[in-house]
Amino acid sequence: ELLLGFNPGQPEASGAMMLEQMPDDEIVCGCNGVSKGDIGEAVAAGCRSVGEIKACTKASASCGGCKPLVEGLLQLYAGAEAGETLKEGICSCTTLDREAIIDGIREMGLKSVKEVMNVLGWNEPEGCTKCRPALNYYLGMVWPMDYEDEKESRFTNERYHANIQKDGTYSVVPRIYGGVTSPADLKKIAAVAEKYNVPLVKFTGGQRLDLLGVKKEDLPGIWAELDMPSGYAYGKTLRTVKTCVGNTFCRFGTQDAMGMGIRLEKAFERLNAPSKVKLAVSGCPRNCAEATIKDLGVVAIDGGWGIYVGGNGGIKVRAAELLCTVKTEDEVMEWTGAYLQYYREQANWNERTAHWVERVGVESVKQALANAETRKQLVTKIEETLSKTTDPWHEIIHNEELRKNFVQLPELKPVME
């Protein structure tokens, strides 16, 4: 946004002037290639809200980082005719926003996606690909011990527990805690890749090994022979905890970054969240693990740790902000658990921590977590949620009915007349 000459925090007149000076061919939404001129045309065609512009042009429909720009352009083009932009339904199936839906779930004790739609008056009785996953998450967040996850409301990647690729094959990323592996696991991964003729094995940016080009019918067999937990490279959950070698080997390291990273990853793996979550631990302020552009990053300092939140290295790079400084590993675990649960409870579905922290402000997060008793309550909630989760690869391997979903059906031959 700053590169485009518009800063949501600057005076309104100055921001409007910057938007006026922006060329019509300037890209506003990088995710979907929507320019300033496209948005102007949408307003001229009758769009009067961010939701209508989103439906017409797809601007802000993906990562959401350009929404402030879209709002500014809406005001520029439509002025007083611009409709309400802050309170919009989570999708076209309902006029209810996140807060109203969660309040309804809690107050009326709603326990299924279908029940929420019926009781809260959905326009579309079956919902859509935007609201069904959101409701599935909100129900699980509100009732972690009672709600049964609705698999049919999840995306393809989460139903098959692997990332589908452009050619219809899948990628498999086993869990490698803290990016630390062993010769035995490396040999096992190599043997599986050879046996199943995996076309490509690649190191990911999160210090993991990705087996690419796997056929759907081979997934259960590969998981069984790897005998490793799912790395959850496909869901809105904890992806990876990246680490440097810390003081175990590095002469600049001040703390055990690998040990801290492994502890964090083992504690929070399988955690469902509003969006994907990436962590990192750097063993000194040189920050070799790039902890300050992660959803939560831990940086070792002399005699303690700095915890940074709201970073993002994706489409819109955002430096993480300091949440707190603590002395012990136990305190790192406490603050991390409390922060992740607070994010789970407060963020919109599909909202990365970077967008959430930018929207609510890091100071409000600090205030919410300042009280030790509040942190303890949040940690208890996240531990309850995690206590119910199971590893999906392990579950499918040992369940014959679930394995049937991965059987490749034979191609039907045309009937000859």
Long-range contacts (C-beta under 8 A, 24 or more apart in sequence): 1-65, 1-66, 1-68, 1-69, 4-28, 4-69, 6-68, 6-69, 6-72, 8-68, 8-72, 15-72, 16-72, 16-75, 16-76, 19-69, 19-72, 19-73, 19-76, 20-76, 28-59, 28-66, 28-69, 28-70, 28-73, 29-57, 29-58, 29-59, 29-60, 29-61, 29-62, 29-66, 29-70, 30-66, 30-315, 31-58, 31-61, 31-62, 31-63, 31-66, 31-315, 32-57, 32-58, 32-59, 32-61, 32-62, 34-58, 34-59, 36-73, 39-70, 39-73, 39-74, 39-77, 40-73, 40-77, 43-73, 43-74, 43-77, 43-78, 44-77, 47-74, 47-78, 48-74, 48-78, 48-81, 48-82, 48-83, 49-74, 49-82, 49-83, 49-84, 49-85, 49-88, 50-74, 50-85, 50-88, 51-85, 51-88, 51-89, 51-92, 52-83, 55-92, 63-314, 63-315, 63-316, 63-352, 63-355, 64-350, 64-351, 64-355, 65-315, 65-316, 65-355, 90-130, 90-131, 90-134, 90-348, 90-349, 91-127, 91-128, 91-130, 91-131, 91-134, 92-123, 92-124, 92-128, 93-117, 93-122, 93-123, 93-124, 93-127, 93-128, 93-130, 93-131, 94-120, 94-121, 94-122, 94-123, 94-131, 96-120, 98-134, 98-138, 98-348, 98-349, 101-135, 101-138, 102-138, 102-142, 105-138, 105-139, 105-142, 105-143, 106-142, 110-139, 111-139, 111-143, 111-146, 111-147, 112-139, 112-150, 113-139, 113-150, 113-153, 129-155, 133-349, 134-349, 134-350, 137-236, 137-272, 137-274, 137-349, 138-349, 140-272, 140-385, 141-272, 141-344, 141-345, 141-385, 144-381, 144-384, 144-385, 144-388, 145-384, 145-388, 154-235, 157-234, 157-235, 158-234, 158-235, 158-236, 159-405, 160-216, 160-219, 160-234, 160-405, 160-406, 161-219, 161-230, 161-234, 161-392, 161-393, 161-396, 162-214, 162-219, 162-233, 162-234, 163-233, 163-234, 165-212, 165-213, 167-213, 168-216, 169-212, 169-213, 169-214, 169-215, 169-216, 170-214, 170-215, 170-216, 170-219, 171-210, 171-211, 171-212, 171-213, 171-214, 171-233, 172-210, 172-211, 172-214, 172-219, 172-222, 172-223, 172-226, 173-204, 173-208, 173-209, 173-210, 173-211, 173-230, 173-231, 173-233, 174-208, 174-209, 174-226, 174-228, 174-229, 174-230, 174-231, 175-228, 175-229, 175-230, 175-231, 175-232, 175-265, 175-269, 176-207, 176-208, 176-209, 176-228, 176-231, 177-241, 177-261, 177-262, 177-265, 177-266, 178-207, 178-241, 178-242, 178-243, 178-258, 178-259, 178-261, 178-262, 178-264, 178-265, 178-281, 179-206, 179-207, 179-208, 179-240, 179-241, 179-242, 179-243, 179-261, 180-243, 180-258, 180-261, 180-262, 181-209, 185-228, 188-225, 188-226, 188-227, 188-228, 189-226, 191-225, 192-222, 192-225, 192-226, 195-225, 196-221, 196-222, 204-233, 204-240, 206-239, 206-240, 206-242, 206-278, 207-240, 207-242, 207-243, 208-233, 208-240, 215-408, 216-406, 216-408, 217-406, 217-407, 217-408, 219-406, 220-396, 220-397, 220-403, 220-406, 223-393, 223-394, 223-396, 223-397, 224-397, 229-269, 229-391, 229-393, 229-394, 230-391, 230-392, 230-393, 232-269, 232-270, 235-272, 235-276, 236-272, 236-273, 236-274, 236-275, 236-276, 236-350, 237-270, 237-271, 237-272, 237-273, 237-276, 237-277, 238-265, 238-268, 238-269, 238-270, 238-271, 238-273, 238-277, 238-278, 238-279, 239-276, 239-277, 239-278, 240-265, 240-278, 240-279, 241-265, 241-278, 241-279, 241-280, 241-281, 242-278, 242-279, 242-280, 242-281, 242-289, 242-290, 242-291, 242-294, 243-280, 243-281, 243-282, 243-283, 243-289, 244-281, 244-282, 244-283, 244-288, 244-289, 245-283, 246-281, 246-283, 246-284, 246-300, 247-283, 247-300, 250-283, 250-284, 252-283, 252-284, 252-286, 253-283, 253-284, 253-300, 254-283, 254-284, 254-300, 254-301, 254-302, 255-283, 255-284, 255-300, 255-305, 256-283, 257-281, 257-282, 257-283, 257-289, 257-300, 258-283, 259-329, 260-298, 260-300, 260-305, 260-329, 260-332, 261-289, 261-298, 263-329, 263-333, 264-298, 264-332, 264-333, 264-336, 267-333, 267-336, 267-337, 267-386, 268-336, 268-337, 268-340, 268-382, 268-386, 270-386, 270-389, 270-390, 270-391, 271-340, 271-344, 271-382, 271-385, 271-386, 271-389, 272-344, 272-385, 272-389, 273-340, 273-343, 273-344, 274-343, 274-344, 274-347, 274-348, 274-349, 274-350, 274-351, 274-356, 275-347, 275-349, 275-350, 275-351, 275-352, 275-353, 276-352, 277-340, 277-353, 279-336, 291-320, 292-319, 292-320, 293-317, 293-318, 293-319, 293-320, 294-320, 295-352, 295-353, 295-354, 296-320, 296-336, 296-339, 296-340, 296-353, 298-332, 298-336, 301-325, 303-327, 304-328, 305-329, 305-331, 305-332, 307-332, 307-335, 307-336, 307-339, 309-339, 309-353, 309-357, 309-362, 309-365, 310-353, 310-354, 310-356, 310-357, 310-358, 310-362, 311-353, 311-354, 312-352, 312-353, 312-354, 314-352, 316-354, 318-354, 318-358, 321-357, 321-362, 323-362, 323-365, 323-366, 323-369, 324-366, 324-369, 334-375, 334-376, 334-379, 335-369, 335-375, 337-375, 337-378, 337-379, 337-382, 337-383, 338-369, 338-374, 338-375, 338-376, 338-378, 338-379, 338-382, 339-365, 339-369, 340-382, 341-378, 341-379, 341-381, 341-382, 341-385, 342-368, 342-369, 342-378, 344-382, 344-385, 345-381
